Amino acid sequence: MSNILYLIFFAIFVAVVVVLRFTRTMTGRRRVVTILVVYVVLLHGALAAARRDAWPFVTHGVFFERADERRPFSNVRFVAVDRSGQEHRIDPRSWSPIHDRTLEVWWLIEFDRLNPGEQQRAMAFLLDRAEDARSRRPPLVSVLAAPYWYSVESPPPPSNVPYVAFRAYLVTRTPIQKLTSGSESRQLLAEFRR
């Protein structure tokens, strides 16, 4: 039912735009533009109050959350391990054409659904991608490319030693503690070793 309702919202929007396109008088155009603006503002307000999205009228749900510097949040961190046991951050470009945020979401949703053999193959694949990116210089195009929109972090420096293991951690931090002491907790989710 909600998809039909969202289609109706969009059809009304398109109908008003079509009426605007074929309105000849300046007074009539002003009236139709006013109707269009009021419609869009009211619809966005209603969707925000209902905490719903109805494409193309998106309410950007991230803004519904209250900022709380004491509220913990977590993400998955992928690291590679060299022969000496030293952990290295993996360059997010290793997973190209996807970004590490996309890989994190896949990991949280799908990884536990895999059987143990599939999990080992997936981690071996990720280790191979990380090692391949470590061992070769990035092409000039990727050096000059704009950074990923979600993060302005620079890629980590590559290791001089080959990677022999892959680890995935669940990293949890509270913003106020991260800012004051730099503390965060890590829980090992999975490990693959050659």
C-alpha positions in Angstrom: 0.0 0.0 0.0 2.7 2.5 0.9 4.4 2.1 -2.6 1.1 3.0 -4.2 0.8 6.0 -1.9 4.4 7.1 -2.8 3.5 6.7 -6.5 0.5 9.0 -6.0 2.7 11.6 -4.2 5.1 11.5 -7.2 2.3 11.6 -9.8 0.9 14.7 -8.1 4.3 16.3 -8.2 4.7 15.5 -11.9 1.2 16.8 -12.7 1.9 20.1 -11.0 5.2 20.4 -13.0 3.3 19.6 -16.2 0.7 22.2 -15.4 3.5 24.7 -14.7 5.1 23.9 -18.1 1.9 24.7 -20.0 0.8 27.7 -18.1 1.1 30.8 -20.3 0.4 33.8 -18.0 2.9 35.1 -15.5 0.3 35.3 -12.8 -0.8 31.7 -13.4 2.9 30.5 -13.4 3.4 32.2 -10.0 0.3 30.5 -8.6 1.5 27.1 -9.8 5.0 27.6 -8.5 3.5 28.6 -5.1 1.4 25.4 -5.1 4.5 23.3 -6.1 6.6 24.8 -3.3 3.9 24.4 -0.7 3.2 20.8 -1.8 6.9 19.9 -1.6 7.4 21.5 1.8 4.2 20.0 3.3 5.1 16.5 1.9 8.6 16.7 3.3 7.3 17.8 6.6 4.8 14.9 6.7 7.4 12.4 5.7 9.9 13.7 8.3 7.2 13.5 11.0 6.3 10.0 9.9 10.1 9.1 9.6 9.5 7.7 6.1 11.1 8.2 2.7 9.1 8.4 -0.5 11.5 8.8 -3.3 12.2 11.4 -4.7 11.0 13.1 -1.4 13.8 11.9 0.9 13.9 12.9 4.5 17.6 11.9 5.1 17.0 9.6 8.1 20.5 10.2 9.4 19.3 13.5 10.8 16.6 11.8 12.9 19.2 10.6 15.4 19.9 12.8 18.3 23.6 13.7 18.7 24.9 12.1 21.8 28.7 12.1 22.5 28.2 9.3 25.0 26.4 6.9 22.7 28.7 4.1 21.5 28.9 3.2 17.8 30.7 0.4 16.1 32.1 -0.5 12.7 34.2 -3.3 11.2 37.9 -2.7 10.7 39.9 -4.8 8.3 43.6 -5.3 8.9 46.4 -7.3 7.4 49.1 -9.0 9.3 52.7 -9.3 8.1 55.2 -12.2 9.0 56.3 -10.5 12.2 52.8 -10.2 13.5 52.5 -6.5 12.9 49.0 -5.3 11.9 48.5 -2.8 9.1 45.5 -0.9 8.0 44.4 -2.0 4.6 44.1 0.7 1.9 40.3 1.0 1.1 41.2 1.2 -2.6 42.1 -2.5 -2.3 38.4 -3.4 -2.5 37.8 -1.3 -5.6 35.3 -0.9 -7.2 33.6 -0.9 -3.8 34.6 1.1 -0.8 35.4 -0.4 2.6 32.1 1.0 4.0 30.2 -1.1 1.5 32.4 -4.1 2.5 31.7 -3.5 6.2 27.9 -3.5 5.5 28.3 -6.8 3.5 30.4 -8.3 6.3 27.8 -7.4 9.0 24.9 -8.7 7.0 26.2 -11.7 5.0 29.4 -13.0 6.5 27.8 -15.1 9.3 25.4 -16.6 6.8 28.3 -18.2 4.9 29.4 -21.7 5.9 33.0 -22.1 7.3 34.5 -23.0 3.9 32.9 -20.0 2.2 34.1 -17.7 5.0 37.7 -19.0 4.5 37.5 -18.4 0.8 36.0 -14.9 1.3 38.8 -13.9 3.7 41.5 -15.5 1.4 40.1 -13.3 -1.4 40.2 -10.2 0.7 43.8 -11.0 1.8 44.8 -11.5 -1.8 43.2 -8.1 -2.8 45.0 -6.4 0.1 48.4 -8.1 -0.8 48.0 -7.2 -4.4 47.3 -3.5 -3.6 50.3 -3.5 -1.2 52.7 -5.0 -3.7 52.0 -2.6 -6.6 52.0 1.1 -6.8 48.6 2.7 -7.3 48.1 4.0 -10.8 48.4 7.8 -11.3 44.7 8.0 -12.0 43.9 6.8 -8.5 46.4 9.1 -6.9 44.8 12.1 -8.7 41.2 10.9 -8.2 38.9 12.7 -5.8 38.6 10.9 -2.4 35.6 8.8 -1.5 32.8 11.2 -0.5 32.3 9.7 3.0 35.8 10.0 4.2 38.7 12.4 3.8 41.2 10.1 5.4 44.4 9.6 3.4 45.2 5.9 2.6 47.6 4.2 5.0 51.2 3.9 4.0 51.9 0.5 2.4 53.9 -2.2 4.3 57.2 -3.3 3.0 56.6 -6.8 4.2 54.1 -9.2 2.6 50.8 -9.9 4.3 50.2 -13.4 5.6 47.0 -13.0 7.6 43.7 -11.1 7.4 41.7 -10.0 10.5 38.3 -8.4 10.9 37.5 -6.5 14.1 34.4 -5.0 15.5 35.6 -1.6 16.8 33.4 0.2 19.3 34.0 3.8 20.4 32.2 6.5 22.3 32.9 9.9 20.7 33.6 11.7 24.0 36.1 9.0 25.1 37.7 8.9 21.6 38.3 12.6 21.6 39.6 12.8 25.2 41.7 9.6 25.5 41.7 8.0 22.1 40.2 4.8 23.5 38.2 2.3 21.6 37.5 -1.4 22.1 38.2 -4.1 19.5 36.6 -7.5 19.3 38.1 -10.1 16.8 35.3 -11.3 14.5 37.3 -13.5 12.2 40.9 -14.3 11.1 42.4 -16.0 8.1 46.1 -17.1 8.0 48.0 -18.6 5.1 
